Amino acid sequence: MARILSLLRRLYLTVYNWAVFLGWFQVLFLAVKTLKDSGHEHVYNAVEKPLQLAQTAAVLEILHGLVGLVRSPITATLPQIGSRLYLTWVILYSVPEIQSHFLVTSLVISWSITESIRYSFFGMKEVLGFAPSWLMWLRYSTFLLLYPTGISSEVGLIYFALPSIKESDKYCIRMPNKWNFSFDNFYAAILALGIYIPGSPHLFGYMLAQRKKALSKSKKE
């Protein structure tokens, strides 16, 4: 029975990782093609649907960690996925005024390269039991460039979206109401920006530690 469950787990994670890889690779292809053919102003419209699908699929990674399908710590997974979903739905989708901003292109390309590498890495490990050394190097090294460009794009887009968010009542809950509760999306966006200050260095430090551990282990093998 344990062997069957292990096989089912491996099969599921293989399908999941390669399916999401294809989603992110599509985002990367469309972003680069549109940037070349039409300019950065049209990138978001070209990638909107596959971007939303690929990024929202990451919610399953939280469930994978909770039920023990993978060993990734929730404390590292949750903040990253949460911030990505916030950018995808609350900022990019909900604030049309910034969809043509050049930072959307740098964000989408940074995300899609990172995730194409990451999901193909895990897909290879599920299929073969290991990942090629070159793919492992990419998995644990490209973030040195792509994390700063991605984070800078995220922070910039939230900042440039603030005026539009302030003018809009979207996602706001005003008093009085039967719940006796209020919520202002503008102040939530400012809070999100504030979280990036301690959160970004912490996550970058975590990834540096993971890189050192993974690459040193690879050399020993």
ZARO-61468 format. One record per residue (C-alpha): chain; x, y, z; residue number from 1. Coordinates in nm, 2 decimals, decimal comma, padded with zeros to 4 digits. Each point is the difference from the previous one (the first is absolute). Layout:
BEGIN
<node><unit>A</unit><u>X</u><v>Y</v><w>Z</w><pos>NUM</pos></node>
...
# end
This chain:
BEGIN
<node><unit>A</unit><u>00,00</u><v>00,00</v><w>00,00</w><pos>1</pos></node>
<node><unit>A</unit><u>00,28</u><v>00,24</v><w>00,09</w><pos>2</pos></node>
<node><unit>A</unit><u>00,17</u><v>-00,07</v><w>-00,34</w><pos>3</pos></node>
<node><unit>A</unit><u>-00,32</u><v>00,08</v><w>-00,18</w><pos>4</pos></node>
<node><unit>A</unit><u>-00,05</u><v>00,32</v><w>00,19</w><pos>5</pos></node>
<node><unit>A</unit><u>00,36</u><v>00,10</v><w>-00,08</w><pos>6</pos></node>
<node><unit>A</unit><u>-00,05</u><v>-00,07</v><w>-00,37</w><pos>7</pos></node>
<node><unit>A</unit><u>-00,32</u><v>00,20</v><w>00,00</w><pos>8</pos></node>
<node><unit>A</unit><u>00,17</u><v>00,29</v><w>00,17</w><pos>9</pos></node>
<node><unit>A</unit><u>00,29</u><v>-00,01</v><w>-00,25</w><pos>10</pos></node>
<node><unit>A</unit><u>-00,24</u><v>-00,01</v><w>-00,29</w><pos>11</pos></node>
<node><unit>A</unit><u>-00,21</u><v>00,29</v><w>00,13</w><pos>12</pos></node>
<node><unit>A</unit><u>00,30</u><v>00,22</v><w>00,07</w><pos>13</pos></node>
<node><unit>A</unit><u>00,14</u><v>-00,08</v><w>-00,35</w><pos>14</pos></node>
<node><unit>A</unit><u>-00,32</u><v>00,10</v><w>-00,17</w><pos>15</pos></node>
<node><unit>A</unit><u>-00,03</u><v>00,31</v><w>00,22</w><pos>16</pos></node>
<node><unit>A</unit><u>00,35</u><v>00,12</v><w>-00,05</w><pos>17</pos></node>
<node><unit>A</unit><u>00,01</u><v>-00,05</v><w>-00,38</w><pos>18</pos></node>
<node><unit>A</unit><u>-00,34</u><v>00,15</v><w>-00,05</w><pos>19</pos></node>
<node><unit>A</unit><u>00,09</u><v>00,32</v><w>00,19</w><pos>20</pos></node>
<node><unit>A</unit><u>00,34</u><v>00,01</v><w>-00,18</w><pos>21</pos></node>
<node><unit>A</unit><u>-00,19</u><v>00,01</v><w>-00,33</w><pos>22</pos></node>
<node><unit>A</unit><u>-00,22</u><v>00,28</v><w>00,13</w><pos>23</pos></node>
<node><unit>A</unit><u>00,30</u><v>00,21</v><w>00,11</w><pos>24</pos></node>
<node><unit>A</unit><u>00,19</u><v>-00,08</v><w>-00,32</w><pos>25</pos></node>
<node><unit>A</unit><u>-00,30</u><v>00,12</v><w>-00,20</w><pos>26</pos></node>
<node><unit>A</unit><u>00,00</u><v>00,33</v><w>00,21</w><pos>27</pos></node>
<node><unit>A</unit><u>00,37</u><v>00,04</v><w>-00,08</w><pos>28</pos></node>
<node><unit>A</unit><u>-00,04</u><v>-00,06</v><w>-00,37</w><pos>29</pos></node>
<node><unit>A</unit><u>-00,30</u><v>00,23</v><w>-00,03</w><pos>30</pos></node>
<node><unit>A</unit><u>00,17</u><v>00,28</v><w>00,20</w><pos>31</pos></node>
<node><unit>A</unit><u>00,32</u><v>-00,01</v><w>-00,21</w><pos>32</pos></node>
<node><unit>A</unit><u>-00,19</u><v>-00,03</v><w>-00,33</w><pos>33</pos></node>
<node><unit>A</unit><u>-00,23</u><v>00,29</v><w>00,08</w><pos>34</pos></node>
<node><unit>A</unit><u>00,28</u><v>00,22</v><w>00,13</w><pos>35</pos></node>
<node><unit>A</unit><u>00,19</u><v>-00,06</v><w>-00,32</w><pos>36</pos></node>
<node><unit>A</unit><u>-00,30</u><v>00,05</v><w>-00,23</w><pos>37</pos></node>
<node><unit>A</unit><u>-00,22</u><v>00,26</v><w>00,17</w><pos>38</pos></node>
<node><unit>A</unit><u>00,19</u><v>00,15</v><w>00,29</w><pos>39</pos></node>
<node><unit>A</unit><u>-00,03</u><v>-00,03</v><w>00,38</w><pos>40</pos></node>
<node><unit>A</unit><u>-00,34</u><v>00,18</v><w>00,01</w><pos>41</pos></node>
<node><unit>A</unit><u>-00,17</u><v>-00,31</v><w>-00,14</w><pos>42</pos></node>
<node><unit>A</unit><u>00,18</u><v>-00,27</v><w>00,20</w><pos>43</pos></node>
<node><unit>A</unit><u>-00,26</u><v>-00,03</v><w>00,28</w><pos>44</pos></node>
<node><unit>A</unit><u>-00,29</u><v>-00,04</v><w>-00,24</w><pos>45</pos></node>
<node><unit>A</unit><u>00,19</u><v>-00,28</v><w>-00,17</w><pos>46</pos></node>
<node><unit>A</unit><u>00,09</u><v>-00,19</v><w>00,31</w><pos>47</pos></node>
<node><unit>A</unit><u>-00,30</u><v>00,07</v><w>00,23</w><pos>48</pos></node>
<node><unit>A</unit><u>-00,19</u><v>-00,33</v><w>-00,01</w><pos>49</pos></node>
<node><unit>A</unit><u>00,30</u><v>-00,24</v><w>00,01</w><pos>50</pos></node>
<node><unit>A</unit><u>00,17</u><v>00,21</v><w>00,26</w><pos>51</pos></node>
<node><unit>A</unit><u>-00,31</u><v>-00,01</v><w>00,23</w><pos>52</pos></node>
<node><unit>A</unit><u>-00,04</u><v>-00,37</v><w>-00,05</w><pos>53</pos></node>
<node><unit>A</unit><u>00,37</u><v>-00,09</v><w>00,06</w><pos>54</pos></node>
<node><unit>A</unit><u>00,03</u><v>00,22</v><w>00,30</w><pos>55</pos></node>
<node><unit>A</unit><u>-00,32</u><v>-00,10</v><w>00,16</w><pos>56</pos></node>
<node><unit>A</unit><u>00,10</u><v>-00,37</v><w>-00,04</w><pos>57</pos></node>
<node><unit>A</unit><u>00,27</u><v>00,07</v><w>00,25</w><pos>58</pos></node>
<node><unit>A</unit><u>-00,27</u><v>00,00</v><w>00,27</w><pos>59</pos></node>
<node><unit>A</unit><u>00,03</u><v>-00,38</v><w>-00,02</w><pos>60</pos></node>
<node><unit>A</unit><u>00,36</u><v>00,02</v><w>00,12</w><pos>61</pos></node>
<node><unit>A</unit><u>-00,13</u><v>00,12</v><w>00,34</w><pos>62</pos></node>
<node><unit>A</unit><u>-00,23</u><v>-00,30</v><w>00,02</w><pos>63</pos></node>
<node><unit>A</unit><u>00,29</u><v>-00,23</v><w>-00,11</w><pos>64</pos></node>
<node><unit>A</unit><u>00,20</u><v>00,13</v><w>00,30</w><pos>65</pos></node>
<node><unit>A</unit><u>-00,29</u><v>-00,03</v><w>00,24</w><pos>66</pos></node>
<node><unit>A</unit><u>-00,08</u><v>-00,36</v><w>-00,08</w><pos>67</pos></node>
<node><unit>A</unit><u>00,37</u><v>-00,10</v><w>-00,03</w><pos>68</pos></node>
<node><unit>A</unit><u>00,02</u><v>-00,07</v><w>-00,37</w><pos>69</pos></node>
<node><unit>A</unit><u>00,31</u><v>00,22</v><w>-00,01</w><pos>70</pos></node>
<node><unit>A</unit><u>00,26</u><v>00,11</v><w>00,26</w><pos>71</pos></node>
<node><unit>A</unit><u>-00,01</u><v>00,37</v><w>-00,08</w><pos>72</pos></node>
<node><unit>A</unit><u>-00,06</u><v>00,20</v><w>00,32</w><pos>73</pos></node>
<node><unit>A</unit><u>-00,33</u><v>00,19</v><w>00,00</w><pos>74</pos></node>
<node><unit>A</unit><u>00,17</u><v>00,30</v><w>00,16</w><pos>75</pos></node>
<node><unit>A</unit><u>00,21</u><v>00,05</v><w>-00,32</w><pos>76</pos></node>
<node><unit>A</unit><u>-00,27</u><v>-00,10</v><w>-00,25</w><pos>77</pos></node>
<node><unit>A</unit><u>-00,30</u><v>00,19</v><w>00,14</w><pos>78</pos></node>
<node><unit>A</unit><u>00,15</u><v>00,36</v><w>-00,01</w><pos>79</pos></node>
<node><unit>A</unit><u>00,13</u><v>-00,04</v><w>-00,35</w><pos>80</pos></node>
<node><unit>A</unit><u>-00,31</u><v>-00,15</v><w>-00,15</w><pos>81</pos></node>
<node><unit>A</unit><u>-00,22</u><v>00,25</v><w>00,20</w><pos>82</pos></node>
<node><unit>A</unit><u>00,20</u><v>00,30</v><w>-00,14</w><pos>83</pos></node>
<node><unit>A</unit><u>-00,02</u><v>-00,14</v><w>-00,36</w><pos>84</pos></node>
<node><unit>A</unit><u>-00,37</u><v>-00,05</v><w>00,02</w><pos>85</pos></node>
<node><unit>A</unit><u>-00,04</u><v>00,35</v><w>00,14</w><pos>86</pos></node>
<node><unit>A</unit><u>00,19</u><v>00,14</v><w>-00,30</w><pos>87</pos></node>
<node><unit>A</unit><u>-00,19</u><v>-00,22</v><w>-00,25</w><pos>88</pos></node>
<node><unit>A</unit><u>-00,35</u><v>00,07</v><w>00,12</w><pos>89</pos></node>
<node><unit>A</unit><u>-00,02</u><v>00,31</v><w>00,22</w><pos>90</pos></node>
<node><unit>A</unit><u>00,26</u><v>00,21</v><w>-00,20</w><pos>91</pos></node>
<node><unit>A</unit><u>00,04</u><v>-00,11</v><w>-00,36</w><pos>92</pos></node>
<node><unit>A</unit><u>-00,35</u><v>-00,13</v><w>-00,06</w><pos>93</pos></node>
<node><unit>A</unit><u>-00,19</u><v>00,27</v><w>00,21</w><pos>94</pos></node>
<node><unit>A</unit><u>00,20</u><v>00,31</v><w>-00,10</w><pos>95</pos></node>
<node><unit>A</unit><u>-00,02</u><v>00,04</v><w>-00,38</w><pos>96</pos></node>
<node><unit>A</unit><u>00,19</u><v>00,32</v><w>00,02</w><pos>97</pos></node>
<node><unit>A</unit><u>00,33</u><v>-00,18</v><w>00,06</w><pos>98</pos></node>
<node><unit>A</unit><u>-00,04</u><v>-00,29</v><w>-00,24</w><pos>99</pos></node>
<node><unit>A</unit><u>00,20</u><v>00,18</v><w>-00,27</w><pos>100</pos></node>
<node><unit>A</unit><u>00,28</u><v>00,10</v><w>00,24</w><pos>101</pos></node>
<node><unit>A</unit><u>00,35</u><v>-00,13</v><w>-00,10</w><pos>102</pos></node>
<node><unit>A</unit><u>00,04</u><v>-00,15</v><w>00,34</w><pos>103</pos></node>
<node><unit>A</unit><u>-00,27</u><v>-00,26</v><w>-00,09</w><pos>104</pos></node>
<node><unit>A</unit><u>00,24</u><v>-00,13</v><w>-00,26</w><pos>105</pos></node>
<node><unit>A</unit><u>00,29</u><v>-00,03</v><w>00,23</w><pos>106</pos></node>
<node><unit>A</unit><u>-00,23</u><v>-00,16</v><w>00,26</w><pos>107</pos></node>
<node><unit>A</unit><u>-00,15</u><v>-00,26</v><w>-00,24</w><pos>108</pos></node>
<node><unit>A</unit><u>00,34</u><v>-00,09</v><w>-00,15</w><pos>109</pos></node>
<node><unit>A</unit><u>00,17</u><v>-00,03</v><w>00,34</w><pos>110</pos></node>
<node><unit>A</unit><u>-00,28</u><v>-00,22</v><w>00,13</w><pos>111</pos></node>
<node><unit>A</unit><u>-00,04</u><v>-00,22</v><w>-00,30</w><pos>112</pos></node>
<node><unit>A</unit><u>00,37</u><v>-00,08</v><w>-00,04</w><pos>113</pos></node>
<node><unit>A</unit><u>00,03</u><v>-00,08</v><w>00,37</w><pos>114</pos></node>
<node><unit>A</unit><u>-00,31</u><v>-00,22</v><w>00,00</w><pos>115</pos></node>
<node><unit>A</unit><u>00,08</u><v>-00,18</v><w>-00,33</w><pos>116</pos></node>
<node><unit>A</unit><u>00,33</u><v>-00,10</v><w>00,15</w><pos>117</pos></node>
<node><unit>A</unit><u>-00,14</u><v>-00,09</v><w>00,34</w><pos>118</pos></node>
<node><unit>A</unit><u>-00,29</u><v>-00,22</v><w>-00,12</w><pos>119</pos></node>
<node><unit>A</unit><u>00,22</u><v>-00,17</v><w>-00,26</w><pos>120</pos></node>
<node><unit>A</unit><u>00,25</u><v>-00,07</v><w>00,27</w><pos>121</pos></node>
<node><unit>A</unit><u>-00,26</u><v>-00,16</v><w>00,23</w><pos>122</pos></node>
<node><unit>A</unit><u>-00,16</u><v>-00,18</v><w>-00,30</w><pos>123</pos></node>
<node><unit>A</unit><u>00,34</u><v>-00,16</v><w>-00,09</w><pos>124</pos></node>
<node><unit>A</unit><u>00,05</u><v>-00,11</v><w>00,36</w><pos>125</pos></node>
<node><unit>A</unit><u>-00,34</u><v>-00,17</v><w>00,00</w><pos>126</pos></node>
<node><unit>A</unit><u>00,05</u><v>-00,17</v><w>-00,34</w><pos>127</pos></node>
<node><unit>A</unit><u>00,37</u><v>-00,10</v><w>00,03</w><pos>128</pos></node>
<node><unit>A</unit><u>00,06</u><v>00,02</v><w>00,37</w><pos>129</pos></node>
<node><unit>A</unit><u>00,26</u><v>00,27</v><w>-00,05</w><pos>130</pos></node>
<node><unit>A</unit><u>00,05</u><v>00,32</v><w>-00,20</w><pos>131</pos></node>
<node><unit>A</unit><u>00,29</u><v>00,07</v><w>-00,24</w><pos>132</pos></node>
<node><unit>A</unit><u>00,28</u><v>00,20</v><w>00,15</w><pos>133</pos></node>
<node><unit>A</unit><u>-00,05</u><v>00,29</v><w>-00,24</w><pos>134</pos></node>
<node><unit>A</unit><u>-00,36</u><v>00,02</v><w>00,09</w><pos>135</pos></node>
<node><unit>A</unit><u>00,08</u><v>-00,01</v><w>00,37</w><pos>136</pos></node>
<node><unit>A</unit><u>00,25</u><v>00,29</v><w>-00,05</w><pos>137</pos></node>
<node><unit>A</unit><u>-00,27</u><v>00,20</v><w>-00,18</w><pos>138</pos></node>
<node><unit>A</unit><u>-00,25</u><v>-00,08</v><w>00,28</w><pos>139</pos></node>
<node><unit>A</unit><u>00,22</u><v>00,13</v><w>00,27</w><pos>140</pos></node>
<node><unit>A</unit><u>00,19</u><v>00,28</v><w>-00,18</w><pos>141</pos></node>
<node><unit>A</unit><u>-00,23</u><v>00,19</v><w>-00,23</w><pos>142</pos></node>
<node><unit>A</unit><u>-00,19</u><v>00,15</v><w>00,30</w><pos>143</pos></node>
<node><unit>A</unit><u>00,32</u><v>00,21</v><w>00,07</w><pos>144</pos></node>
<node><unit>A</unit><u>-00,11</u><v>00,22</v><w>-00,29</w><pos>145</pos></node>
<node><unit>A</unit><u>-00,37</u><v>-00,08</v><w>-00,04</w><pos>146</pos></node>
<node><unit>A</unit><u>-00,10</u><v>00,04</v><w>00,36</w><pos>147</pos></node>
<node><unit>A</unit><u>00,12</u><v>00,37</v><w>00,02</w><pos>148</pos></node>
<node><unit>A</unit><u>-00,17</u><v>00,08</v><w>-00,34</w><pos>149</pos></node>
<node><unit>A</unit><u>-00,32</u><v>-00,18</v><w>00,10</w><pos>150</pos></node>
<node><unit>A</unit><u>-00,02</u><v>00,16</v><w>00,35</w><pos>151</pos></node>
<node><unit>A</unit><u>00,08</u><v>00,35</v><w>-00,14</w><pos>152</pos></node>
<node><unit>A</unit><u>-00,27</u><v>-00,04</v><w>-00,26</w><pos>153</pos></node>
<node><unit>A</unit><u>-00,25</u><v>-00,12</v><w>00,26</w><pos>154</pos></node>
<node><unit>A</unit><u>00,07</u><v>00,30</v><w>00,24</w><pos>155</pos></node>
<node><unit>A</unit><u>00,00</u><v>00,24</v><w>-00,29</w><pos>156</pos></node>
<node><unit>A</unit><u>-00,33</u><v>-00,12</v><w>-00,14</w><pos>157</pos></node>
<node><unit>A</unit><u>-00,17</u><v>00,02</v><w>00,34</w><pos>158</pos></node>
<node><unit>A</unit><u>00,14</u><v>00,35</v><w>00,05</w><pos>159</pos></node>
<node><unit>A</unit><u>-00,12</u><v>00,12</v><w>-00,34</w><pos>160</pos></node>
<node><unit>A</unit><u>-00,34</u><v>-00,15</v><w>00,05</w><pos>161</pos></node>
<node><unit>A</unit><u>-00,06</u><v>00,19</v><w>00,33</w><pos>162</pos></node>
<node><unit>A</unit><u>-00,17</u><v>00,31</v><w>-00,16</w><pos>163</pos></node>
<node><unit>A</unit><u>-00,24</u><v>-00,22</v><w>-00,19</w><pos>164</pos></node>
<node><unit>A</unit><u>-00,07</u><v>-00,22</v><w>00,30</w><pos>165</pos></node>
<node><unit>A</unit><u>-00,07</u><v>00,31</v><w>00,21</w><pos>166</pos></node>
<node><unit>A</unit><u>-00,25</u><v>00,14</v><w>-00,25</w><pos>167</pos></node>
<node><unit>A</unit><u>-00,18</u><v>-00,33</v><w>-00,02</w><pos>168</pos></node>
<node><unit>A</unit><u>-00,23</u><v>-00,18</v><w>00,25</w><pos>169</pos></node>
<node><unit>A</unit><u>00,08</u><v>-00,34</v><w>-00,14</w><pos>170</pos></node>
<node><unit>A</unit><u>00,05</u><v>-00,26</v><w>00,28</w><pos>171</pos></node>
<node><unit>A</unit><u>-00,08</u><v>00,27</v><w>00,26</w><pos>172</pos></node>
<node><unit>A</unit><u>-00,25</u><v>-00,06</v><w>00,28</w><pos>173</pos></node>
<node><unit>A</unit><u>-00,15</u><v>00,31</v><w>00,14</w><pos>174</pos></node>
<node><unit>A</unit><u>-00,18</u><v>00,07</v><w>00,33</w><pos>175</pos></node>
<node><unit>A</unit><u>-00,27</u><v>-00,04</v><w>00,11</w><pos>176</pos></node>
<node><unit>A</unit><u>-00,08</u><v>-00,36</v><w>-00,09</w><pos>177</pos></node>
<node><unit>A</unit><u>-00,14</u><v>-00,30</v><w>00,18</w><pos>178</pos></node>
<node><unit>A</unit><u>00,35</u><v>-00,14</v><w>00,07</w><pos>179</pos></node>
<node><unit>A</unit><u>00,11</u><v>00,33</v><w>00,17</w><pos>180</pos></node>
<node><unit>A</unit><u>00,32</u><v>-00,04</v><w>-00,20</w><pos>181</pos></node>
<node><unit>A</unit><u>00,18</u><v>00,22</v><w>-00,25</w><pos>182</pos></node>
<node><unit>A</unit><u>00,28</u><v>-00,06</v><w>-00,25</w><pos>183</pos></node>
<node><unit>A</unit><u>00,19</u><v>00,24</v><w>-00,22</w><pos>184</pos></node>
<node><unit>A</unit><u>00,19</u><v>-00,15</v><w>-00,29</w><pos>185</pos></node>
<node><unit>A</unit><u>00,23</u><v>00,31</v><w>-00,02</w><pos>186</pos></node>
<node><unit>A</unit><u>00,14</u><v>-00,05</v><w>00,35</w><pos>187</pos></node>
<node><unit>A</unit><u>00,02</u><v>-00,37</v><w>-00,06</w><pos>188</pos></node>
<node><unit>A</unit><u>00,23</u><v>00,08</v><w>-00,30</w><pos>189</pos></node>
<node><unit>A</unit><u>00,21</u><v>00,22</v><w>00,22</w><pos>190</pos></node>
<node><unit>A</unit><u>00,03</u><v>-00,27</v><w>00,25</w><pos>191</pos></node>
<node><unit>A</unit><u>00,10</u><v>-00,25</v><w>-00,27</w><pos>192</pos></node>
<node><unit>A</unit><u>00,28</u><v>00,24</v><w>-00,10</w><pos>193</pos></node>
<node><unit>A</unit><u>00,11</u><v>00,02</v><w>00,36</w><pos>194</pos></node>
<node><unit>A</unit><u>00,02</u><v>-00,38</v><w>00,02</w><pos>195</pos></node>
<node><unit>A</unit><u>00,24</u><v>-00,01</v><w>-00,29</w><pos>196</pos></node>
<node><unit>A</unit><u>00,26</u><v>00,19</v><w>00,21</w><pos>197</pos></node>
<node><unit>A</unit><u>00,07</u><v>-00,29</v><w>00,25</w><pos>198</pos></node>
<node><unit>A</unit><u>-00,14</u><v>-00,27</v><w>-00,21</w><pos>199</pos></node>
<node><unit>A</unit><u>00,21</u><v>00,03</v><w>-00,32</w><pos>200</pos></node>
<node><unit>A</unit><u>00,35</u><v>-00,02</v><w>00,17</w><pos>201</pos></node>
<node><unit>A</unit><u>-00,13</u><v>-00,29</v><w>00,22</w><pos>202</pos></node>
<node><unit>A</unit><u>-00,11</u><v>-00,20</v><w>-00,30</w><pos>203</pos></node>
<node><unit>A</unit><u>00,31</u><v>00,08</v><w>-00,20</w><pos>204</pos></node>
<node><unit>A</unit><u>00,21</u><v>-00,12</v><w>00,29</w><pos>205</pos></node>
<node><unit>A</unit><u>-00,20</u><v>-00,32</v><w>00,02</w><pos>206</pos></node>
<node><unit>A</unit><u>00,06</u><v>-00,06</v><w>-00,37</w><pos>207</pos></node>
<node><unit>A</unit><u>00,37</u><v>00,06</v><w>00,04</w><pos>208</pos></node>
<node><unit>A</unit><u>00,02</u><v>-00,26</v><w>00,28</w><pos>209</pos></node>
<node><unit>A</unit><u>-00,19</u><v>-00,24</v><w>-00,22</w><pos>210</pos></node>
<node><unit>A</unit><u>00,23</u><v>00,06</v><w>-00,29</w><pos>211</pos></node>
<node><unit>A</unit><u>00,31</u><v>-00,06</v><w>00,21</w><pos>212</pos></node>
<node><unit>A</unit><u>-00,15</u><v>-00,32</v><w>00,14</w><pos>213</pos></node>
<node><unit>A</unit><u>-00,12</u><v>-00,14</v><w>-00,33</w><pos>214</pos></node>
<node><unit>A</unit><u>00,32</u><v>00,08</v><w>-00,20</w><pos>215</pos></node>
<node><unit>A</unit><u>00,23</u><v>-00,13</v><w>00,27</w><pos>216</pos></node>
<node><unit>A</unit><u>-00,20</u><v>-00,32</v><w>00,02</w><pos>217</pos></node>
<node><unit>A</unit><u>00,02</u><v>-00,03</v><w>-00,38</w><pos>218</pos></node>
<node><unit>A</unit><u>00,38</u><v>00,03</v><w>00,00</w><pos>219</pos></node>
<node><unit>A</unit><u>00,03</u><v>-00,27</v><w>00,26</w><pos>220</pos></node>
<node><unit>A</unit><u>-00,21</u><v>-00,24</v><w>-00,22</w><pos>221</pos></node>
# end
